[in-house]
């Protein structure tokens, strides 16, 4: 069974993480979730309880979780790959949104809304 997901990831970097380490982390993320592709970029981020912002690798992409893999299993697999590539622990935040079962709201403006918004008669 396959389910469509939007995945986001933020990986906190350490001051000693040079370009080579960042590229290894990017490769590991892309191996686990190819949909991240080339959209992985380093931006400041607040990943701890402090107000301090640290450099972090950010990425997102839509794709399928297959074979009944759970969000938790995906996160474990991704974390293991990142930690191996980084040579140790890094803060990781993974956002998983199942796109097949989202709440949906429909909005149908009526003629009164037309008048209110445009100021014209319908």
Buried (B, 14 or more C-beta within 10 A) or exposed (E): EEBEBBBBBBBBBBEEBEEEBBEBBBEBBBEBBEBBEEEBEBEEBEBEEEEEEBBBBBBBBEBBBEEEBEBEEBBEBBBEBBBEBBEEEBBBBBEBBEEEEEEEEEEEEEEEEEEEEEEEEE
